[in-house]
């Protein structure tokens, strides 16, 4: 039986032939991991969709009253007049900007008030005396 030595273990130097094979192996491992994770995600999504499809919503089934069931269907109207009315009553940009500017000014004023001291002068003196 051979003697044990205190000499450090040294591996064989790596050759270019081994480097190429190792890189190819690592690329295959990455590809297989990506495929496995994609399949797991797909399975999770399908399982979630299947479970959601099996759910029952009894509180939604009882929301329609008999009077609502007996009501006639709403009339279908052309979309043109509806869109024209919506655009005519739209938001005025000048007025909208004025409202926003007023809101910004109010918020800035509030922020300035909040930056001030919380304590009055008398409270500050009392606190200073209590610390000494």
Secondary structure, 3 states (H helix, E strand, C coil): CCCCCCCCCCCCCCCHHHHHHHHHHHHHHHHHHHHHHHHHHHHHHHHHHHHHHCCCCHHHHCCCCHHHHHCCCCCCCCHHHHHHHHHHCCCCHHHHHHHHHHHHHHHHHHHHHHHCCCCCHHHHHHHHHHHC
